[in-house]
């Protein structure tokens, strides 16, 4: 076997070969997320929207407790790290203290839909003029794969090792449909980031959400149905397939509420 | 002379907040302190100074609203009573860890549990020893009058920002509900964005090209760095001792001392008069700051008197810190009614005779 030439990269990084560059709104810190996880893509989309709108100096983000607790290490903006579930309360005060700034939270399903249910619902119901990005992977990733409020019936986790039994453990919570019912939410949508087409749609929604905030429209809430290949104990590819087959039927993608009006299904 | 008004302690806190340049009040109703948010809502400070007032969905939410507001350098506060403060304990710990200034007011009622809505001083341990998880302290002021409910709001904000830490007024249902004359201080304007950026370079005001991004967090997964952080916090808590406050009443010739704060100190003032009328030379030492605690002063006084009685509406919490300060030099005991009962000056004098002089 021939020796591997280690300086091949020198050709690759020539300026004329460049087809894509990372937004400066992401730091150079290497993501702590598992290979195959959707968090990295979701972070990039949020960062790109902030860059494209030119609002870095006016944007303050709030990181949750969960896998994305260290989001503040990756996003090149001022950020606060909240106690578990309390990000919408922080955002409420931040926005009222600095009404002219852009405030968003970035939360997982355990954070937003279990321990932080009250803060989420009341921030939505008050119609706080903020953006909430909600990553739903149906499991507690950071603590090692325990059952989440969003874990599907029959789905295995470390605290539902034989599958979620609804009679004993209750039903998964569709938080996004729930907050869409509240008068304070202006824009509610559900997206995914596992395929380029989905990423483009998600990015459009994030842009819409920040534009809504700019125009004082009220609360924009975007769920991203994502994977957790480590927690689900699958390869990244298998996790994405499983997500399409099992998560999407229960958590259907698309707009739920636009311009303050519920979207009627055809 | 400032404007004179007859006010409830709770109302004085609210008016003082507006005058102290507070940017935001976030709270949840609970007896016996609901007058704070009621006064603010009626007074419309958002028209007077631009101050935000918001009724939160819970004490958990209100303390986390403080975290968000304080993280951006604003002067924020809340008020509550014992069970509500318990709910805030997590958030207070996070704010201490993230070094965020804020003002908390606890108008204490009897516990444990739902307890009673009547006054008590049973939250001393919770307030001065931490309350939430982790190694932290708050700057704690104990007002003993409606005047101090007003004045200490201003001092509380100063100390919170001086040490970048939550400060608390530890009051009780007596001080919160009683009406007294109060001389209001002249209003301090709310700070502008430029002033906040200058005074709080750590705050999340939006990343500008001239500085690195600001992060508000209490998390560090690197144990060595977390140790360094907590040691730094410890040094800060130690340095608060330079701002210790206390009051000595008739201690110069005293043979015995009452040690009491807040409403018990008011009761002990009368008890001093009653005892002295009987020929007992007793004085009163009143800690005004409960953290930092006036331990050096109490140790000095312990060399001059024969015994001390800590008087507190509790089963005996303050007495432990008095004993630590006195360090075995003289007898120290506790007396106090509990469950919302309030000791009378006569009961306090009787306890002194029985537990200290005769004991």
Interface residues (C-beta under 8 A of the other chain):
Chain A: X56 X57 X58 X59 X60 X62 X63 X69 X70 X72 X76 X77 X78 X79 X80 X81 X82 X83 X86 X89 X90 X91 X92 X93 X94 X96 X97 X98 X101 X118 X119 X122
Chain B: X23 X24 X26 X52 X54 X56 X57 X58 X60 X61 X62 X64 X65 X66 X67 X68 X69 X71 X72 X74 X76 X90 X91 X94 X98 X204 X205 X206 X207 X208 X209 X213 X214 X215 X216 X217 X218 X219
